[in-house]
Amino acid sequence: MTRLIVVSNRVNPPTGKGDETVGGLAMALSAALREYSGLWFGWSGKTTETFTGELNVERHDGVTVATVDLEESDLNEYYNGYANKTLWPLFHYRQDLTAYDRSYGEGYERVNQRFAETLAPLIEPGDLVWVHDYHLIPLARELRRLGVKNRIGFFLHIPWPAHQLMVTLPGHQKLVQSLFDYDLVGFQTPDYRQAFEEYVLTEAQGVMVGSDLRAFGRTVKVGAFPIGVDAAEFAQMAKSERAWRTYNVMMAHTAFRSLIVGVDRLDYSKGLEERFAGFEHFLADNPEVRREVLFLQIAPVSREGVEAYQEIRARLDSLSGRINGEYADIDWNPVRYVNKNYRRDELAGVYRAARVGLVTPLRDGMNLVAKEFVAAQDPDDPGVLILSRFAGAADQLKQALMVNPNSPEEISEALKRALAMELPERIARWTQMFETVTRDDVSAWRDAYVGALSGVRETYTALAS
């Protein structure tokens, strides 16, 4: 059987005990690795004084992982620097937050080279190599330089920016050219794939060869592969003992109020400030129902070493305090805002208790919270999903109430409509969305991508001389 090697920046395998926190990538990759023999390679999350390339190999819940420690300078320049101060904001259309620093780019190149040198000896003939996300765009180029001829695929979990935005990145063509060392490049949606194709056709004088893309003397397959969740498993998790305990706690604490819930990593791309403003607008516009709702926002802190994340945390603290100060009563606060991680089974209970799921990123590759919210609902009394039209999930979950997250008026109106929606309409909308997340689940995503990668040429053909 073909072996699958998954490569990502961080290796964070689930324990199989239901205690994983916000974020679906670890679950998706682990599901793939349990299906195909192989290993998961990446950074351990630890730093060392001097990079040695020494591997730490372990097995977690049926998944073999191989990790390597990085130097502190690697962390600062590659991860906090180029990945999260340059590529992340730019790809999420936040050019105002994008930092360009030569040392960041040097660190990015250095770590990708180190990853390749450590990984290459582990790759056997016939292995499929599946590289994930913006941290590791040049990895295939480095592996090819070391003589690796295996089929190598890349999947981008975040948006690919518009052509006009991409060209603002210094060295953009070199970065894009490195993607042509892959055999297959996958995106979350057709829109992101088309944005990539537009860049290549315009900036690199590329051409379409059937459904393939040719530029820089090489040909690469491109495709859209929307990632899913294990919907059936998550629906079952919502009925687990811990999920029911969480559900009952939420129902008791809302005191017969309608629960509105948002669950996001603390990040400026998630539209949290805009979401708070939309809820504040709802409270101002609907005084007759103010005391009938409670908005719970769960936002675990991330990337504390990046200044932009420190700033958004401070602004959200201020916003939640202002809203509560304006509208709270002695026995009720309209906003409950927490920066804590919760187990997935606990989140399933929270979702099931919610009348409204408020998922309003400013820009998102997919957004698996939206899909997990759908999977967790009670079929006889489902909640309503309000979803940003700029989330990749909007392509699939068309029965959600779509909003422009930049408009507090649209969020307010959607909240009013969701809270007033009658049961038959709620069931009809949920049923179609649940069918979608069940059909297009993580297994379908895995099989579609690995199947496409398996179908490309047997070996890498180097740049023609």
Buried (B, 14 or more C-beta within 10 A) or exposed (E): EEBBBBBBBBBBBBEEEBBBBBBBBBBBBBBBBBEBEBBBBBBBBEBBEEBEEEBEEEEBEEBBBBBBBBBEBBBBBBBBBBBBBBBBBBBBBBEEBBBBBEEBBBBBBBBBBBBBBBBBEBBEEEBBBBBBBBBBBBBBBBBBEEEBBBBBBBBBBBBBBBBEBBBEBEEBBEBBBBBBBBBBBBBBBEBBBBBBBBBBBEBBEBEEEEEEBBBBEBBBBBBBBBBBBBBEBBBEBBBBEBBBEBBEBBBEEBEEBBBBBBBBBBBBBBBBBBBBBBBBBBBBBBEEBBBEBBBBBBBBBBBEEBEBBBEBBEBBEEBBEEBBEEBBEEEBBBBBBEBEBBBBBBBBBBBBBBBBBBBBBBBBBBBBBBBBBBBBBEEEEBBBBBBBEBBBBBBBBEBBBBBBBBBBEBBBBBBBBBBEBEEEEBBEBBEEBBEBBBEBBBBBBBEBBBEBBEEBEEEBEEEEE
